[in-house]
């Protein structure tokens, strides 16, 4: 079983994750992890925090001589800004309450978190609910991507809308455009749409507002048979959807052409099955998004996440002081005004870890050599069918 636990606060000492269940002998390149962290920090619309933090991961346990040991793998990202927050975020008892926050932001976890955990200071909610936590998830996902690369599985996220500007990529192989996506400040393939997205973000900045949007993650070379039709909680599309919905700010998820397909007849939507000696079973269309009945079908897995606008506005909305119950303006925390490009990078890692979980579940093995042997046997079996 592959799983991980993350910990850490936005302005605390750092972010930590412990990954359990990786097989031994997976080559791990720390430079690849740091590059994914850099990709997450880029993106038009990011806030001033990105000018402070230069995220780099430290591997504490579970790797030796460049390879996993099979034991728990522990990683940490230091929060450089912690030195400016020690009086607020230290573990010692605070001497005064002058820094306590009482005005929850509409759309954030401030109010519900304070009520659920009986916090008198909303800072206790802000620090863990913050999207800063996605840095460690990106690092975990980067490790998962290095594991999946052994099976030739690739993952790429890109932005398809910001605010009112949107488009749908129609070319066959998005991976040919990876460099273009990584070079784009909004992770958009289309240069004309990129300009319009930047203009949309700038307009929101000028009015003290924020923007949401949507992104797409494509997963290539996933073998047939991950997930299950037999158990509702093991359906691959359900697990992926939960993973994306667990990303801060996401309010809707789509697999394949699910939204558009809901208004079409079955003859217009379903992907016809064909067969050749070279390809085996295949489909010339992929409206199902690579998953049927909760099971991967061998086509590219396509999942989209729809992100709400950032809850922190420099022109704040109305709220209520939790102590006095008076009408107030919501607090203004240092924040992005659009984080959709960053979310597309984090979503790559989320999907990578879920696919890695399914690979471990299906092919087992304590070492990567044992797992690859099981995988190759299964691929040979598929070819014989």
Secondary structure, DSSP 4 states (H G I P E B T S, - for coil): --EEEEE--TTSSEEEEEEE-PPBT-B--HHHHHHHHHHHH-STT--THHHH----EEEEESEETTEE-SSPEEEEEE-GGGGGSHHHH-SSPPS-STT---BPPTTSSHHHHHHHHT-SSTHHHHHHHSGGGHHHHHHHHHHHHHHHHTTT-EEEEEEEEETTEE-----S-GGGGHHHHHHSTT--S-HHHHHHHHHHHHHHHHTT----EEEEEEEESPPTT-B-SS-GGG-HHHHHHHHHHTSTTEEEEEETTHHHHTTS-HHHHSPPEEEETTTEEEES--TTTTEETTEE-SSPEEEEEEEPPPS--SSPPEEEBTTT--EEEPP--S--S--HHHHHHHHHHHHHHHHHHHHHHHH--SBHHHHHHHHHHHHHHHHH-
